[in-house]
Amino acid sequence: MKKCLVLRSCLLLSLLCICAHIYVEFKDFWLKIWMKAAPSYLTRHRNVAKTTSASSDAASTCCPAVKHHRKVHRWKITLEPWAAARHNLEEEANRFIKYISTPKVTCERRVSGMMDRDDERRSWVLCLDSRFSLYQRIDSKHCRVYSLRLGSEDDGLERSLAVSGCEVHCFDPSIRGAHLQDSHMWFHKLSVDWRDPNPSRHKHSNTKKLATILNDFGHRQVDVLKLDMESAEWKILENLILEDVLGSIGLLLVEVHLHWAGFEVGGDEPSVVRYWFSLLRELERAHFLLYHSYSDPTKPHVFLQQNSQNTSSSYILGWVNTHFSPHT
């Protein structure tokens, strides 16, 4: 038993001696390796730190990084101040009627649908002054026309533009087929709305916003936009303003209906007229100037369901975008 303990003690002492010898022999070796490697490591570390610091300084003082911002659409239009402190209908109506009856720019060359000669057809009038782009676009046969309507048969202007070589697209949910072509005219079974349908509820809806249609068709600009939407024009105009589509339009023709507020336009009567006026002022701020105002004498003289001796319930208005720059 004692011999075993002595043997184990001897083995342990031998192992300790071997470990001490190895440590003494190789201590200087590992130190030399570390001293050789350390300078290069420290140099790289300092260079990286200097480069990072210099980049940070340059970004903060000279050339800041480019930031990409998503276009944010507005949620509501800017309402104009009330016409008078009393907020009554008479004051609002007088301001509005005066505004839509007074063109802001004179158009020397006014052209209606050449294929129709009666007064009702000539109410849709183009401005073809050479200072605006539409004249050159029609002359070069590179013009594009969108006509938004609800079962209207008044298409003399569209057909005359098609004969002139323009690419004309008519959007009407009442047509027979989904997409029909007649010479330079395309007929689409689509209704233009101020909102896109919920895809979970309407998987095969034929209702879309104008911005969605432009994107689907790959059209960046429209030289002439005609709206004959039977009281949906106010909300569609609002959508074009809020989604910043107006800059893509060269000339805007709209029939406005005044006998009632229009689809989904709420508020009391003075508030409705103030809303109408504010929409048209938004057009003016977007560089659209009124060049044409036509009061339809064949329509009843009714303003917001009240008899009016001096005001037709329907006006056709024309604006030209003075900042429109067509893409070639």
C-alpha positions, 0 to 999 in steps of 0.5 A: 500500500505504501509503495503505491502511494510513493509511486503516485507521488513520484509520478505527480512530481515528474509531471510538474517538473515537465510542465515547468520546463515547458513553460520556461522553454517556450515563454519567450517564443510566444512573447516574440510572436505576439510582439510581431503580430501586435503592431500590424493589428494595432495599425489596422485598428487605428486606420479603421477608426480614422476612416470611420471618423473622417466619413462621419465628419464628411457626412455631417459637414460636406455631403450629407447622405441622400434621403429617399422620402416616400410621397405622402398624400394629403388627407383633406383639402384646404378650406377657404375662409368664409365669404362673410362672418354670417356664414350664410348661403347667399354670401357663399353662393354669390362668391362661388357663382362669380368665381365660376363665371369669370375666366382667369385667362383669355383664350384666343383660339377656342375650338369645340367638337368640330363634328357637331354644330349645335350649341349644346355640343359646342359647350365643351370647348378646348383652348388651342392657343399656341402658348399652351402645349395642346396645340402642338400635341394635336398637330404632332398627333401625340395627344392623349385624351381621357373622357370619364362619363356615366352613360353620356352620349355627348362624345362629339369632342372625343370623336373630333379629337380622335379624327385629329389623331389623338389617342382617346380613352373613354371610361364608361361602366355602361358600355357592352364589352370590357375594352373596345376599339373604334379607330383612335378611340378605346372604350373601357368598361370602367367607372372612375371613382374617388377611391379604389374598391376593397379587394377582399369584398370586390375582387372583380370590381370595374371601379378604380381611381384615376391614379390607379388607371394611369398606373395600370395603363402605363400612362404618365400624362393626359393632355385633355381630361373630360369629366361628365360624372353626374354629381360625382365630379366633386369627390373625383376632383378632390381625389385628384388634388389630394393624390397630386394627379393634377400635374399630369393633366394639361387641360381639364373640362368638367361639368359641375352640377349645382342642384344638390351637394353631390355624392358623399359631400356633407354639411349644411348648405353654406358649408357645401358651397364653401367646399366647392369653392375651396376645391376650385381654389385648389385647382388655381393653386395647382396652376390651373386657370379658368378659360371657359365657363358655360351656363347651360340654359336648358337645365333647371334654375335650381341651386342646392334644391332651391329655385334660382332665377339667375343660376343654371343648375349645370355649368361646363368649365374649362381650365388650362394647366399653365405649368404643364410640360408634356413628355416627348 
